[in-house]
């Protein structure tokens, strides 16, 4: 059996299109249960349209040229909508404001797709024979300046697409990082809320962009792109499947976090306007917080939140947050987990129970979160710390002193 890369390319593109269409339908059917599902459906629709040109060319060889040109331009427009829609989706998941911005902000996000849309209308208004000249390699020899402008405009828009994706990948990564920072101001345990898959997906998209830039550079230098469209199609399929897998799965922890952050934002905005604490007030609140940890052992509660700590010490949530950040120099997450690690250290040194049992005993709800927090405090994993403490010293100082005296 002879390996045919063209058939594999068609199969990959078809799979990507099918996954995107199916995910779009599922997301759209769930739009009433979660507002973010509407944006997710639009994202998958844009991805399906972006693959339509390759699919049409691969499956239909006798398609009329005008239809083929229209499909190609629609796919080109869809490519410019993918990343803004993905950013809006991530914002709706992570930002308690729940919307991508006002009308002006939306217009800025879709200004570039709008330019591409106008460009496409102008192109489709040209006679078919003229479009053939525009698509051809002899475009540089064309005598009509308008056609030359369209040709170079298409090239510039292709470069703009790569730059747009690069900007939005960074934007998505920063949005997710900001989400984690907000979580750590309100939750002592953030597993299931952090959307780590978004950062991994942003990294994959960034890798795709770098590969695209490298391939185009090699072509401009007269060399062959060693990767080619087959690798591109596989990477696109992985991206679409990953968004479908993680985007469509229920996430009660994230829903709880979004609701809690939303309530905290309303709490700050309406009841407790941000105000400066004087030194004495801040010191008294800090002492209450320390007593809550040292005497009441609140950190042992794996579901402890800033709101619960605020209610326990009888101080407004806003003042507790200010005291932690300004007086103690820690986020709520860091403050609670440092106390958990403090209690865990002698238990790890004793070595009488398992690391996982210690993690649960001091308030962590997973082994990974315990390891991360422990290493942040001690610069070692619990196992390495235990081994380091159990090793005998290189020499016995007391014995050396006593032998010298003799």
N, C-alpha and C positions, 0 to 999 in steps of 0.2 A: 504494500500500500504506500503510495507516494504522498508525502506531506504537502498539502496545498495551503499556503499561508493566506491566500485570498478567501478561501472558504472559512477558515478559522476567524478571519477578520469579520466576515459577514455574520458568522454565528455570534461573535462577541458583541457586535453592534446591535444585532437583533435582541440579544439577551438584555442589554442595557436599556433599549427602548421598551421592552416588555416589562422589566422591573420598574422603570420610571412611570409607565402608564398605570400599572397595577397599584403602585404606591400612591399615585395621584388620586386614583378612585377611592382607595381606602381612606386617605387623609380627608378628602372632600366629604365622604359619608360621615366623618366624625367631627365636622366643623362646628356643630352645635354644642358639643361637649367641651371643646377647648378652642379658644380663638386662634391659637398658634397653628391649628390644623389647617386653616384656610391658607395661611402663608406657606405652609409646608406643601400643600397641594399645588399651589402656584409654582413653587420651586421645582417640583417633580415634572409639572407640565412644561416648564421652560427647558428642563434637561431632556425631556422626550423630543421636543421640537428641535433642540440642538443636534440630535442624532438623526433627525428625519432625512436630511440631505444625503448623508452617507448611506443610509438604509435604502433610500429611493434609487440611488445610482446603482447600488449593489444588486437590488432585486428586480429593477425594471430597466432594461437596456433600451427599450423603444419608446421611452417617455418623450412627448413633445418638448422641444427646447424651451418654450416659454414657461411651461409648467416646471421644468427642471430648474430654470433660473429663479422662479418664484419661491420654490421650496428651499433652494440654497440661501437666498436672501432672508427668508423667514428663520432659518436655522442660525444665520449670522446674527440676526437681531436677538434671538433667544439666548445666545451665548452671553450677550451683554446684560441680560436680566438675571442670570443664575446667581451671581455673587451678591448683588443687592438684596435679592429675596432670601438668600441664606443668612445674611446679616440680620435682616428683619426677623427671621425665625429665631435665631439665637437670642436676639434682644427680647423677643416676647417670652422666651423661656427663662431668661436670667434677669431682666430688668423689671422692677416692680411697677414702673410707669406703664408697662404693657403695650406700648405703641412705638413705632419707629421714629416719630417726630411729627411736626406740623406739616401743613401743605407745602411750605417753602422748602423744608428739608427733604420731603419726598421728591419734589421737583428737581432738586440738586442731584439726588441719587439716580434719577432716571433721565437726566439731561443727555448723557452720552447715548443711551439706547434711543432717545428721541432723535438725536442727530443721525444715528444709523438708520432709523426708520425713514427719515426724510431722504437720506442718501439712496435707500432702497427704492422708494417711490420714483425718484428721478431716474434711476437706472432702469426700472421696469417700463418707464414711459418711452425709453429709446426703442427704435426699431430693432427687430431681432438681429438683422445683419450688423447693425452698429454694435449691439451687445457682444456679438461674436468677435468683433475687432477689439473691444475693450478687454475681453477675457484672454485674448491671445497674447503670445509672447512678443508679437510684432507691435505691441501697443506703443512702444517708444518711437516707432517710425510713423505713427499716425499723424496726419497733418492737422486734424481738427483739435484746437486747444481744449475744447470742452471735454472731449473724450480722454485726453491726456490728464485733465484735472480729475476726472472720475477714476481713472486708473491709479493715480497716485493717492487719491483720497481713500480708495479701498486698501492700499498698502498701509497708509497711516492709521486707518481704523483697526487694522489687524494688530499693529504695534500697540495701539491704545487698548485693545482687548487684553493683551498680556499684562500691560501696566495696571489696568483696572483690577484684574484678578489678584495681582501682587498686593495692591493697596488693600483690597477687601480681605485677603487672607490675614494680613497684619491686623486689620480692624477687628475681625472676628476673634483672633487670638487675644487681643487686648480686652475685648468685651468679656470673654470668658475669664480672663485673669481678674478683671474688676469684679465679676460675679463672685469668685472665690474670696476675694478680699472682703466683700460685703458679708458673705456667709460667716467668715471668721470673726466678724464684729458681733454676731448674734447667736452663733451655735458653737458648742464645744466639740461636737462630732459632726462632720460634714460628709460622711460616706453616702453615696447615692445622690448627692445634691450638686456635686462640683462640675458635672458635664465634662469629664476628662476626654470623652470621645470627641468632643468638638475640637479640642486642641490637637488630638491625633489626626483628625480629618483635615484641619488647617495645615498641619505639617505635610500631609499627603498632597494636598492641593499645591502647596508651595513647592514640593518636589516636582510636581507635574509642570509647574511654570518654569522652573529652572531647566528641566529637560527640554521644554518647548523652545526656550531661548537658545539653549545650546544647539539644538537641531537646526533652527533657523540660521544661526550664525555659521554653522558648517556649510549649509546650502549656499549662503551668500559668498562664502570663501571658495565655492566651487567643489566642495567635498560632499560625500554622501553621508546622510544622517544614519548612524549605526543602529539607532533604536527603531525608528520608523513608526507607521500608523498602528501596527499590531500591538506594540507595547502601550501606546496611547489608549487604544480601545480597552485593553485589560485594566489599566489604571482608572479609566472613567467608570468601568463596570464596578470596580471595587468601591469607588467613592459613592456611587448611587446606591449600591447594595448596603453599604455601611450606614448611610443616612436613613435608608428605609428600615434597617434592622433596629437602630437605636432611636430613631425619631418616632416610630410607630409603637414602640413598646411602652406600656404604662409605667409611670414613675411617680408613685405616691410620695416618696421622699422629696422630690423636686417640687411637686405641687404644694406640699406642706411648707417648704422653704420659701417659695414665692409668696404664699399667703402670709407667712410670718413677716417677711420683709415688707410686704405691702402694708400690713397693720403697723409695723414699726415706723414706716415713713409717715403714715397718717398721724400716728402718735406724736412724732417730732413736729410735724407741721401745724397741728391744731392745739394740742394741749400744752406741750412743752417747747416753746420757742428756744432756740439755742442761746444760751447766755453764759457769760464767763463765771467761773467759780473762783471765789477768793481762796487763798492758801489754806486758811483754817477749815473751811467747808470741805475742800478737797481732801485734806488730811483726815478729817473725821470719817468721811465716806470710805477712804482707803482702809482705815482701821476696821470698819464694819465688814468690808469685803474680805480682808485677811482673816478676821474671826470666823466668817462664814466658811472659809476653807479649812482653817486650822482646828476649829472646835466642832463645827457642824458637819464637816466633811462633805459639803455639797458636790464636790468634784466627783464623788463616787457614782453620781447619777449619770448614766451614759447619755441621757436625753436632756441634760441641763441646757437651758437657754439663757440669754441675757435677760429676757423678760422675767423668767423664774427667779434668777438671782436678784434682780431689782425688787421684786415683790418680797423676797425673803429678808432683805436688809431694810426695806421700807424707804427706799430712795427712788426717785424717778429714773426711768430707763435712760433718759438723756444725760442726767448727772453721773450715773454709773459709767456710761460709755465715755464721757469726758474724763472722768477720774482714771479709768483704765488707760486711756490713750495718752493723757497729758501728765498725770502724776506717776503712774506705774510704768508707763512706756510700753504697754503691751496691748494687743488685741484681746478680746474676750477669749478667743480660741487659745491663744498662747498662755494667757493667765491660768485658765483652768487646767490645761494639759501640763503646764509646768508643775502644778501641785500633784497631778496624777503621777508624773515621773518621780517626783520627790518621794512619794510613798512607795513607789515601785522599786527604787534603787536598793534599799536594804533587803527587800524580798528577793531581788535578783542575786544579790551577794550571798544570801543564805542558801539559795539553790535548793530549797526544800519542796518546791512545786514547779510546775511547768510555766514556761513563759506565757502561754495563752491564758492559763488560769490567773496569773498575776495581772495580765492586761484586763481581764474582765473584773477582777477584784477591785482595781483602782479606778475603774470607770470607763475604760476604752471598750468599744464595741466591735473591734476587729484587730487581728494580729498586725496587719499592715500599718494601721494608724498608730498603734503602740510603738512599733519599730521606728517609724518616722519621727514621732515625738521624742522618743528616748535618744535617738541619734542626734536630734537637734540640740538637746540639752547636754549630752555627755560626749558627743562626737564619736560614739561607738554604738554598735548594736547591743541589745541585751546579752546575747551570747558572748560577744567579744568582751563586754564589760565583766561578765561573770568569770570568764577565763583569765582575764588580766588580774582580777582581784584574788583568784584562787592560786595564782603562781607564787611560789615562795620567793622572798627577796633574794637578791644576788649575794648578800651577806647579812649576817645578824649583827646589827649595830651594837646592841647591848653586850653580846658575847665578845665582840672585838674590843670594846672599851674595858670590860672586866679583865680580859687577857693582857691588855697593855698595862693595867694597874698592877698585875701580878709580876 
